């Protein structure tokens, strides 16, 4: 896996979480989507809530990636981490994630 693929997978996970949170088909409902449905929001309110959740997830995933990269703190501690795949090949050794993270999470 490349550095870009690693970051892209975080972005795709964010998109999947948003999609599942607003999925109303009974076969695919999650606890979150059921709770959102219970709110009985109109279309405008649903869009507003979706935008809020999307922003929250963007901030969360972006901060986590920057934290792993050494560009932000995680829980008050700022360190750089080396990330390896399961084949022990280096994905990132610090400083590699920030550019891709910005591109995927703020270049939308």
Order of alpha helices (4+ residues) and beta strands (2+ residues): alpha-alpha-alpha-beta-beta-alpha
